[in-house]
Amino acid sequence: PPQWSKAPFLFSGLCNSPIQHIFTRYAEGAGIREICRELNKQGAKRYRAEKPFTHQIVRHILSNESYVGDKRLQKKPPCDFLTKKPDPTQPYSTNYLTDDHEAIVSRELWNTAQERRKSEEDAREAGVRRQGNSHELYGRIFCEQCGEPYVQRTFTKRAAAQDGNRYYKVWCCRGRRNGNGCKNPNVADAELVERIAGIDRAVITCEGEVRRFD
């Protein structure tokens, strides 16, 4: 099986190393937990610990610039000589070296992964917490009035429908559902899916309009 001697991992799979597999699958849109399952199923080994890959380890790898050939000097404040811990009160400066050593992943693949990480961080700051079964539009639609994300909910029809379907799906402002005073309207699921086609991120206006959000 192929092995990659310059990384602190041993791996046999579609890519030459777990590092390449992690970045490739993440750039393709795979979730971190899904990537962990794939690595552990393939029998990938961490060099310094006979333990399976975890969510925390994969997230750290995706943020480590060493794998693209760069190096950041002085990442943390100097350590206090008594506590032996970084002292945040001490001034320090960091230096970023580009192409300092041989890369494991390409610059293009690294940039794609970092763009996705930045997008996910922005979504978390906006209150979006995606799960494995989250709708693909969740985190892409926001309320123009209060800024909260829109979420999909299923309601029961008051009158029986002709087709026998008692339920219907709508998108609601999460802030309004939580009672923050927002009055933005709900939008039917089918209508929203049709109107958001081709738009990466959008906001719902007070009039129920879907507008591109850049």
C-alpha positions in Angstrom: 0.0 0.0 0.0 1.2 3.6 -0.7 2.8 5.3 2.2 4.0 8.9 2.6 7.1 9.0 4.6 7.3 12.8 5.1 4.1 13.1 7.0 3.6 11.9 10.6 1.0 9.4 9.5 0.8 6.1 7.7 -2.1 5.5 5.3 -3.3 3.3 2.5 -6.2 4.8 0.5 -7.2 6.8 -2.5 -4.7 9.6 -1.7 -1.0 9.3 -0.9 -1.5 10.4 2.7 -4.2 11.2 5.3 -3.3 14.8 4.9 -4.0 14.9 1.2 -7.2 12.9 1.8 -8.4 15.3 4.5 -7.8 18.4 2.4 -9.2 16.9 -0.8 -12.4 15.6 0.8 -12.9 18.8 2.8 -12.5 20.9 -0.4 -15.1 18.6 -2.1 -17.6 19.5 0.6 -17.4 16.5 2.9 -18.0 17.0 6.6 -15.2 16.6 9.2 -17.0 13.7 10.9 -17.4 12.0 7.6 -13.7 12.5 6.9 -12.8 11.0 10.3 -15.0 7.9 9.5 -13.3 7.4 6.2 -9.8 7.6 7.6 -10.6 5.3 10.5 -12.3 2.8 8.2 -9.3 2.7 6.0 -7.1 2.1 9.0 -5.1 5.3 8.8 -2.7 5.6 11.7 -1.4 8.7 13.6 2.3 8.5 14.0 2.6 9.7 17.6 -0.5 8.0 19.0 -2.3 4.7 18.2 -5.6 6.5 18.3 -8.3 7.1 15.7 -8.7 10.4 13.9 -11.0 12.8 15.8 -12.9 16.0 14.9 -10.4 18.1 16.8 -7.4 16.5 15.1 -8.8 17.0 11.6 -9.8 20.6 12.3 -6.3 21.3 13.5 -4.8 19.8 10.4 -7.0 21.9 8.2 -5.7 25.1 9.9 -2.0 24.1 9.9 -0.1 26.1 7.3 2.8 23.7 7.5 1.1 21.3 5.1 1.1 23.9 2.3 4.8 24.6 2.8 4.5 27.8 4.9 5.6 28.5 8.5 4.4 30.9 11.1 7.0 32.0 13.6 6.0 33.0 17.2 2.4 31.9 17.1 1.9 32.5 20.8 3.0 35.1 23.4 6.3 34.4 25.2 6.0 32.0 28.2 6.2 33.3 31.7 9.3 31.9 33.3 7.4 31.1 36.5 4.1 29.6 35.2 5.7 28.2 32.0 2.5 29.3 30.2 2.1 31.9 27.4 1.7 35.4 28.9 -0.9 37.4 26.9 0.3 40.6 28.5 3.7 40.4 26.8 4.1 42.1 23.4 5.2 39.9 20.5 5.0 39.8 16.7 4.5 36.9 14.3 6.3 36.3 11.0 4.7 34.3 8.2 7.1 32.5 5.8 5.7 31.5 2.4 7.1 28.4 0.6 9.5 27.7 3.5 9.6 24.0 2.9 8.3 21.3 0.6 4.5 21.2 0.6 2.2 18.2 1.2 -0.9 19.8 -0.4 -1.1 22.2 -3.3 -1.6 26.0 -2.9 -4.9 25.8 -4.8 -6.2 23.0 -2.6 -5.1 24.8 0.6 -6.9 28.1 -0.6 -10.1 26.2 -1.3 -10.1 24.6 2.1 -9.4 28.0 3.8 -12.2 29.6 1.9 -14.6 27.0 3.2 -13.2 27.3 6.8 -13.7 31.1 6.6 -17.3 30.7 5.3 -18.1 28.2 8.2 -16.6 30.5 10.8 -18.7 33.4 9.5 -21.8 31.2 9.7 -21.0 30.2 13.3 -20.6 33.8 14.2 -24.1 34.4 12.7 -25.5 31.7 14.9 -25.6 28.9 12.4 -24.7 25.5 13.8 -24.8 22.9 11.0 -25.3 19.2 11.7 -24.9 16.2 9.4 -28.6 16.2 8.5 -28.9 20.0 8.1 -30.7 21.3 5.0 -28.3 22.5 2.3 -29.9 26.0 2.4 -29.5 26.3 6.2 -26.9 29.0 6.8 -27.4 30.7 3.4 -30.6 32.6 4.2 -30.9 35.3 6.8 -33.5 37.8 8.1 -32.9 41.3 6.9 -34.6 42.8 10.0 -32.8 41.0 12.8 -30.0 39.1 11.1 -30.9 35.7 12.4 -30.8 32.7 10.0 -33.9 31.3 8.5 -34.7 27.7 9.4 -37.0 25.1 7.8 -40.0 23.9 9.8 -42.9 21.5 9.1 -46.4 22.6 9.9 -49.8 20.8 9.9 -52.5 22.0 7.6 -55.7 23.1 9.3 -57.9 21.7 6.5 -57.3 18.4 4.8 -55.6 18.8 1.4 -57.0 17.3 -1.7 -53.8 15.3 -2.2 -54.0 13.9 1.3 -50.8 15.5 2.5 -51.4 17.0 5.9 -48.0 18.7 6.3 -46.2 21.5 4.5 -42.7 23.0 4.9 -41.9 26.7 5.4 -38.8 28.7 6.2 -39.1 30.9 9.3 -36.9 33.5 10.9 -35.3 31.9 14.0 -35.3 35.1 15.9 -39.1 35.5 15.3 -39.7 31.9 16.5 -37.6 32.6 19.6 -39.7 35.7 20.4 -37.2 38.5 19.7 -39.9 40.8 18.2 -39.0 40.3 14.6 -42.0 40.4 12.2 -40.4 39.1 9.0 -42.7 36.7 7.1 -42.4 33.0 6.6 -41.6 31.7 3.1 -42.9 28.5 1.6 -40.2 25.9 1.0 -41.0 25.3 -2.7 -41.1 29.1 -3.4 -37.8 29.7 -1.6 -36.0 26.9 -3.4 -37.1 28.3 -6.8 -36.2 31.9 -6.0 -32.8 31.3 -4.5 -31.6 29.3 -7.4 -28.2 30.6 -8.4 -27.7 32.7 -5.3 -25.1 31.6 -2.8 -26.4 33.7 0.2 -29.6 35.7 0.5 -31.7 37.7 2.9 -35.5 37.8 3.3 -36.9 41.3 3.4 -39.9 42.5 5.4 -42.0 42.2 2.2 -41.0 38.5 1.8 -38.6 39.3 -1.1 -35.5 37.2 -1.5 -32.4 39.4 -2.1 -28.8 38.5 -2.8 -26.6 39.0 0.2 -22.9 39.7 -0.5 
